[in-house]
């Protein structure tokens, strides 16, 4: 592909040379056509002049003069040879020819020499046939020289005009375009020309300005995208990717300078309940507020990151003093615990913080984060709202916890859970009023595992809802079997955890289970702990109303152990309260327990709420509870929790006894 310059030069050459060659060819042809008659006329003139000059010498028989005239004719460049034939007797023809030229060759012309009508002789001249070609060659040479000069001058003129009007502007445009492409610091090029190239240059200036504006916009967008890619969109804090890079750099600097670091892993306690009760928008507002507090509570050199969900990580660059790290962690705990205003409501949460130190606990960023996470879980297991420093034994505990979670999932999949039932009897007659369904884990290796050893793990790994749904359906299935056998079992109480209680699928699970097994509302009872009912009473009241819509009675378990408020008894009106075993154990000897239990029984009786005493293990406890008006008893004195077959035996045994059977089974 030829360049514009080469193309233009070839076009100029063709434009100049082609007309010159055509004109030259036409000129040669026209010249030949024009010279041919002139040459013939010239030959006739030479022949005539020579014959006229020979008349006098031939008449006077002057041979010398005749020869001189003939030689003069031969001296003409166009004459090659000559022959003069006289008519006088015995006269020899005179023949003259040019040197190295054969006589009688060329173009012949012949004439008769007359004198007063008398023929003196004949003159023949042979002319050069190439005369016209020589003339044309001479003219051609002159024409070529003139044409070459004309072409040279034309080319020089055209090249000058071309360079000034085309090539030089194109070079400027090329340089301007290159500078635009390389984003050089270029001011707009001034174009005074008003032709197409000037318009193109002005257009390039506009393009340059637009490209600069576009690149500025792209740079701003790139910076924004980098910020989005490296920062959390909700809180504006560095995300995990940026935090990992910053931690890598901090660890490398600490390793080089012999420095120390402290990494704090922070988890918001019970954040899910905020999302479930107030909505995700409120949860986002809470997280953004907590993030701002964390950022303002540490130094500018420290790094605060949103790790995921409700988890934050703080990297302290100066971790030399253990007590200073602990003081900072305590300060962050207090900041997290300050109430946050959400939609006009005060929401208070706490946090669990795990701390790992570099290089004491880990020598690389990944292990440092993992150990801080492990310490945070240790803080949660110790009761939440506290700080825990990493210890090596935490790893073993974590592995045990993870193993337990894996076994729980397998247990649900393989049906290793079973229900045991503990009877509740009338305090006066000993008649069976109902029983409480208690989940047990029939572990293939460890045997029967009580709920205290796995319920917390089920809540932590998110299996509690699935386990709760299994408990409800299993209890309903057992109710259906007892009804089919005609056994009078009263009602079956099922414990519902806090996470289950606020799960929107609880009502669907209850409705479907009752429909599938034909369970009537009075045959199933829901037990909730006092602390569950005391959390976010407005939402709790709505959920309780939904349960009442199904006709299900509600019992308050472990009554008196939570943050008790008599207001919720008034507003929620449960059908039953269960006195916690911690108050029953000291009966009847402990005076404080006697006063508290008697007050609970009287208060519940005044409100029309039935009372069940848990943990009844002695006859003295039974007698005291009976005297103060407690309506129902539950505990080892009556029966231990046992499979459904044991409850059936308990019912048959009580039915055959003449007096109430209130002895340990």
Long-range contacts (C-beta under 8 A, 24 or more apart in sequence): 4-170, 5-167, 8-162, 8-166, 8-167, 9-159, 12-155, 12-158, 12-159, 12-162, 13-155, 16-151, 16-154, 16-155, 16-158, 17-151, 20-147, 20-150, 20-151, 23-147, 24-140, 24-143, 24-144, 24-147, 27-143, 28-136, 28-139, 28-140, 28-143, 31-136, 31-139, 32-132, 32-136, 35-132, 35-135, 35-136, 36-132, 39-78, 39-131, 39-132, 39-135, 42-78, 43-78, 43-107, 43-109, 43-125, 43-127, 44-109, 46-73, 46-76, 46-78, 46-79, 46-125, 46-127, 47-109, 47-111, 47-123, 47-125, 48-111, 49-73, 50-82, 50-123, 50-125, 51-111, 51-112, 51-113, 51-123, 54-84, 54-113, 54-120, 54-121, 54-123, 55-113, 55-114, 55-115, 55-120, 58-86, 58-113, 58-115, 58-120, 58-121, 59-115, 59-120, 61-88, 66-94, 67-94, 70-94, 70-96, 71-96, 73-125, 74-98, 77-128, 77-131, 78-127, 78-128, 78-131, 79-125, 79-126, 79-127, 79-128, 80-105, 80-106, 80-126, 80-127, 80-128, 81-105, 81-106, 81-125, 81-126, 82-123, 82-124, 82-125, 82-126, 83-123, 83-124, 84-121, 84-122, 84-123, 84-124, 85-121, 85-122, 85-123, 85-124, 86-120, 86-121, 87-119, 87-120, 87-121, 91-121, 165-195, 166-197, 169-193, 169-197, 169-198, 169-201, 170-197, 172-201, 173-197, 173-200, 173-201, 173-204, 176-201, 176-204, 176-205, 176-208, 177-204, 180-204, 180-207, 180-208, 180-211, 183-211, 183-212, 183-215, 232-291, 232-305, 232-306, 234-284, 234-287, 234-288, 234-291, 234-306, 235-287, 235-288, 235-291, 235-292, 235-306, 236-291, 237-291, 237-295, 237-304, 237-305, 237-306, 237-312, 238-303, 238-304, 238-305, 238-306, 239-305, 239-306, 240-305, 240-307, 240-308, 242-305, 243-303, 243-305, 243-307, 243-313, 243-315, 244-365, 246-303, 246-315, 247-303, 247-315, 247-365, 247-368, 247-369, 248-365, 250-303, 250-315, 250-317, 251-358, 251-364, 251-365, 251-368, 254-358, 254-359, 255-359, 259-317, 259-318, 259-320, 260-318, 260-319, 260-320, 260-357, 260-358, 260-359, 260-360, 261-315, 261-316, 261-317, 261-319, 261-357, 261-358, 261-368, 262-315, 262-316, 262-319, 262-325, 262-328, 262-355, 262-356, 262-357, 262-358, 263-313, 263-314, 263-315, 263-316, 263-355, 263-356, 263-357, 263-358, 263-368, 263-369, 263-372, 264-313, 264-314, 264-315, 264-316, 264-328, 264-329, 264-332, 264-353, 264-354, 264-355, 264-372, 265-307, 265-311, 265-312, 265-313, 265-353, 265-354, 265-355, 265-356, 265-369, 265-372, 265-373, 265-375, 265-376, 266-294, 266-311, 266-312, 266-313, 266-314, 266-332, 266-336, 266-351, 266-352, 266-353, 266-376, 267-310, 267-311, 267-351, 267-352, 267-353, 267-376, 267-380, 268-310, 268-311, 268-336, 268-349, 268-350, 268-351, 269-349, 269-350, 269-351, 269-352, 269-380, 269-384, 269-385, 270-349, 270-350, 270-384, 271-309, 271-310, 271-349, 272-499, 273-498, 273-502, 273-535, 273-536, 274-347, 274-349, 276-502, 276-503, 276-539, 277-502, 277-536, 277-539, 278-342, 278-343, 278-345, 278-347, 282-342, 282-343, 282-347, 285-340, 285-342, 286-340, 286-342, 286-347, 286-349, 289-340, 290-335, 290-336, 290-340, 290-349, 293-335, 293-336, 293-338, 294-332, 294-335, 294-336, 297-331, 297-332, 297-335, 298-328, 298-332, 313-369, 313-372, 319-357, 319-358, 322-357, 325-355, 325-357, 326-355, 326-387, 326-389, 329-353, 329-355, 329-387, 330-387, 333-385, 333-386, 333-387, 337-385, 350-384, 350-385, 351-385, 352-376, 352-377, 352-379, 352-380, 352-384, 352-385, 352-386, 352-388, 353-379, 353-386, 353-387, 353-388, 354-378, 354-379, 354-387, 354-388, 354-389, 354-390, 355-387, 355-388, 355-389, 355-390, 356-389, 356-390, 357-389, 357-390, 361-390, 371-395, 374-398, 377-401, 381-456, 401-457, 401-460, 404-454, 404-457, 405-457, 405-460, 405-461, 405-463, 407-443, 408-454, 408-457, 408-458, 408-461, 408-463, 408-467, 409-461, 409-463, 411-441, 411-443, 412-463, 412-466, 412-467, 412-470, 416-441, 416-442, 416-443, 416-444, 417-441, 417-442, 417-467, 417-470, 417-471, 417-474, 418-442, 418-643, 419-471, 419-474, 419-475, 419-478, 419-643, 419-644, 420-641, 420-642, 420-643, 421-478, 421-492, 421-641, 421-642, 421-643, 421-644, 421-646, 421-647, 422-634, 422-638, 422-639, 422-640, 422-641, 422-642, 423-634, 423-638, 423-639, 423-647, 423-650, 424-490, 424-493, 424-612, 424-632, 424-633, 424-634, 424-638, 425-632, 425-633, 425-634, 425-638, 425-660, 425-662, 426-631, 426-632, 427-613, 427-622, 427-625, 427-626, 427-630, 427-631, 427-632, 427-633, 428-626, 429-660, 430-654, 430-659, 430-660, 430-661, 430-662, 431-654, 431-660, 432-488, 432-489, 432-490, 432-650, 432-651, 432-654, 433-490, 433-491, 433-632, 434-489, 434-490, 434-491, 434-492, 434-493, 434-525, 435-489, 435-490, 435-492, 435-493, 435-647, 436-492, 436-493, 436-495, 436-527, 436-634, 436-641, 437-471, 437-474, 437-475, 437-478, 437-492, 437-493, 437-494, 437-495, 438-495, 438-641, 439-467, 439-471, 440-641, 455-497, 459-497, 459-499, 464-497, 464-499, 464-500, 465-499, 465-500, 465-503, 465-505, 468-496, 468-497, 468-500, 468-506, 468-509, 469-505, 469-509, 471-495, 472-509, 472-510, 472-513, 473-509, 473-513, 473-516, 473-517, 475-524, 476-513, 476-514, 476-516, 476-517, 476-519, 476-524, 477-517, 478-644, 479-517, 479-519, 479-523, 479-524, 480-517, 480-518, 480-519, 481-644, 482-644, 482-648, 483-518, 483-523, 485-648, 487-648, 487-651, 488-651, 489-647, 489-651, 491-522, 491-523, 491-524, 491-525, 491-553, 492-523, 492-524, 492-525, 493-525, 493-526, 493-527, 493-555, 494-524, 494-525, 494-526, 494-527, 495-527, 495-528, 495-557, 496-526, 496-527, 496-528, 497-532, 498-529, 498-531, 498-532, 498-535, 501-528, 501-532, 501-540, 501-543, 502-539, 502-543, 506-543, 507-546, 507-547, 507-550, 510-547, 510-550, 510-552, 511-550, 514-550, 520-551, 521-550, 521-551, 521-552, 521-553, 522-551, 522-553, 524-552, 525-552, 525-553, 525-554, 525-555, 525-575, 525-576, 526-552, 526-553, 526-554, 526-555, 527-555, 527-556, 527-557, 527-578, 528-554, 528-555, 528-556, 528-557, 529-556, 529-557, 529-558, 529-561, 529-562, 530-556, 530-557, 530-558, 530-559, 530-560, 530-561, 530-562, 530-563, 530-564, 531-561, 531-562, 531-563, 533-562, 533-568, 533-572, 533-574, 534-562, 534-563, 534-564, 534-565, 534-568, 537-567, 537-568, 537-571, 537-572, 540-568, 540-572, 541-571, 541-572, 544-572, 555-612, 558-614, 559-600, 560-596, 560-600, 566-603, 569-603, 569-607, 569-609, 570-607, 573-607, 573-609, 574-609, 575-609, 575-610, 576-609, 576-610, 576-611, 576-612, 577-604, 577-609, 577-610, 577-611, 577-612, 578-611, 578-612, 578-613, 578-614, 578-634, 579-611, 579-612, 579-613, 579-614, 579-630, 580-614, 580-615, 581-614, 581-615, 581-635, 582-615, 584-613, 584-614, 584-615, 584-616, 584-621, 584-625, 584-635, 585-615, 585-617, 587-620, 587-621, 587-624, 587-625, 588-620, 588-621, 588-623, 588-624, 594-624, 597-625, 597-628, 597-630, 598-628, 601-625, 601-628, 601-629, 601-630, 602-628, 602-629, 605-629, 619-662, 622-662, 633-662, 636-664, 637-662, 637-663, 637-664, 638-662, 638-664, 638-665, 639-664, 639-665, 640-664, 640-665
